[in-house]
Amino acid sequence: MGVSFRHSAGFGKRMEYNLVGKMLMEGLDVYLPLVDDHGVDCVIKKEDGTFIEIQIKARSNEVLDGDAALFAAINHELTPNFYFVFYSERLDLMWILSSEKFLRECVTNKNGKNAGRHSIWFNGNRKDKKTGQKKEYCKKQFEKYICKDFSRFH
């Protein structure tokens, strides 16, 4: 049976609140915008009084095999003090990239309906030598962005 629309439509928002809750539990001062028309899901006031903007992107367990950490069609231009938090439910991994690092690591669509938009694919998919089953994993070049908490925002 497929995923219900209600589940898939609400997953991203539920994950935003989940991750914001974790930020709050770590003692961060987090503010939620009333509207989301600039791709900013939350704002953090750092201890030095400066602010950073965060966009949260999440992929559920229900995505196609091989797409556990594929984030596509992202509209973004270089923005100072801006970070992406990417989370894959199936891999239970979180990557944090600044705007600059995201733009350095992503692929930009050259044509088609998503021309100019960006994609990043943190995972690969390979066969397990023992079981023969396909298994998703974090690509080596992205391991440096894996974070277990939000300490880099303190």
C-alpha positions as CSV (number, residue, x, y, z in Angstrom):
1,M,0.0,0.0,0.0
2,G,1.3,3.5,-0.9
3,V,1.9,6.4,1.4
4,S,-1.1,8.5,2.2
5,F,-1.1,12.0,0.9
6,R,-1.7,13.2,4.5
7,H,1.5,11.5,5.6
8,S,3.6,12.7,2.7
9,A,2.3,16.2,2.7
10,G,2.9,16.7,6.4
11,F,6.2,14.8,6.8
12,G,8.4,17.8,6.0
13,K,6.6,20.1,8.4
14,R,6.7,17.4,11.1
15,M,10.5,17.0,10.6
16,E,11.0,20.7,10.8
17,Y,9.3,20.8,14.2
18,N,11.2,17.7,15.3
19,L,14.6,19.2,14.4
20,V,13.7,22.7,15.8
21,G,12.7,20.9,19.0
22,K,16.1,19.3,19.1
23,M,17.8,22.7,18.6
24,L,15.7,24.1,21.5
25,M,16.7,21.1,23.7
26,E,20.4,21.9,22.9
27,G,19.8,25.4,24.3
28,L,19.7,27.3,21.0
29,D,17.5,30.4,20.7
30,V,15.3,29.5,17.8
31,Y,12.7,31.7,16.1
32,L,10.1,30.5,13.6
33,P,8.9,32.8,10.8
34,L,5.2,33.2,10.4
35,V,5.5,32.9,6.7
36,D,7.9,30.7,4.6
37,D,8.3,32.6,1.4
38,H,12.1,33.0,1.5
39,G,13.0,29.3,2.2
40,V,13.8,30.1,5.9
41,D,12.3,27.6,8.2
42,C,13.9,29.0,11.4
43,V,16.3,31.7,12.6
44,I,18.8,31.1,15.3
45,K,20.2,33.9,17.5
46,K,23.8,32.9,18.3
47,E,25.5,33.7,21.6
48,D,27.4,36.6,20.0
49,G,24.1,38.2,19.0
50,T,24.3,37.4,15.3
51,F,21.5,35.6,13.5
52,I,21.7,32.7,11.1
53,E,18.9,31.5,8.8
54,I,18.2,27.8,8.4
55,Q,16.3,25.8,5.8
56,I,15.4,22.3,6.7
57,K,15.0,19.5,4.1
58,A,13.9,16.0,5.0
59,R,13.4,12.7,3.2
60,S,11.1,10.0,4.6
61,N,11.5,6.3,4.8
62,E,8.9,6.1,2.1
63,V,10.9,7.5,-0.8
64,L,12.1,5.2,-3.6
65,D,15.0,2.8,-3.0
66,G,18.2,4.7,-3.7
67,D,16.7,8.2,-3.1
68,A,17.0,8.2,0.8
69,A,19.1,11.4,0.7
70,L,18.3,13.0,-2.7
71,F,17.2,16.6,-2.3
72,A,16.2,18.1,-5.7
73,A,14.9,21.3,-7.3
74,I,16.1,23.6,-4.6
75,N,15.9,27.3,-5.5
76,H,18.9,29.0,-3.8
77,E,21.4,31.8,-4.3
78,L,24.5,32.4,-2.2
79,T,23.3,33.9,1.1
80,P,25.6,34.9,4.0
81,N,24.7,33.4,7.4
82,F,22.4,30.8,5.8
83,Y,22.6,27.0,6.4
84,F,20.8,23.9,5.2
85,V,19.9,21.1,7.5
86,F,19.3,17.9,5.4
87,Y,17.9,14.9,7.1
88,S,17.2,11.3,5.8
89,E,14.8,9.3,7.9
90,R,15.8,6.0,6.3
91,L,19.5,6.6,6.8
92,D,19.0,8.4,10.1
93,L,21.6,10.9,9.1
94,M,21.8,14.7,9.2
95,W,24.0,16.9,7.1
96,I,24.6,20.6,7.7
97,L,26.0,22.8,5.0
98,S,26.4,26.6,4.7
99,S,25.0,28.3,1.7
100,E,28.5,28.5,0.2
101,K,29.3,24.8,0.8
102,F,25.9,23.7,-0.6
103,L,26.4,25.6,-3.8
104,R,29.9,24.2,-4.1
105,E,28.7,20.6,-3.7
106,C,25.4,20.6,-5.5
107,V,24.5,20.0,-9.1
108,T,22.7,22.8,-10.9
109,N,20.1,21.9,-13.6
110,K,21.1,23.4,-16.9
111,N,17.7,23.1,-18.7
112,G,14.1,21.8,-18.4
113,K,11.4,22.9,-16.0
114,N,13.9,23.1,-13.1
115,A,16.7,25.0,-14.9
116,G,18.7,27.0,-12.4
117,R,17.6,24.9,-9.5
118,H,20.0,22.8,-7.4
119,S,20.1,19.1,-6.4
120,I,22.3,17.2,-4.0
121,W,22.4,13.5,-3.6
122,F,24.2,12.5,-0.4
123,N,23.7,8.7,-0.7
124,G,24.7,5.9,-3.0
125,N,23.2,2.5,-3.3
126,R,25.2,-0.7,-3.5
127,K,24.7,-4.5,-3.1
128,D,25.7,-6.0,0.2
129,K,28.3,-8.7,-0.5
130,K,26.8,-11.1,2.1
131,T,23.1,-10.7,1.5
132,G,23.0,-9.5,-2.1
133,Q,20.5,-6.9,-0.9
134,K,20.8,-3.3,-2.1
135,K,21.9,-1.0,0.7
136,E,22.0,2.8,0.8
137,Y,25.0,4.6,2.3
138,C,26.4,8.1,2.6
139,K,28.8,9.0,-0.2
140,K,32.4,9.4,1.0
141,Q,32.6,13.1,-0.1
142,F,29.6,14.0,2.1
143,E,30.7,12.3,5.3
144,K,32.4,15.5,6.5
145,Y,29.0,17.3,6.7
146,I,27.3,14.6,8.9
147,C,26.3,16.1,12.2
148,K,24.9,14.4,15.3
149,D,23.8,17.6,16.9
150,F,23.6,21.4,16.3
151,S,26.8,22.4,18.1
152,R,28.1,24.2,15.1
153,F,25.3,26.8,15.6
154,H,26.3,27.7,19.2
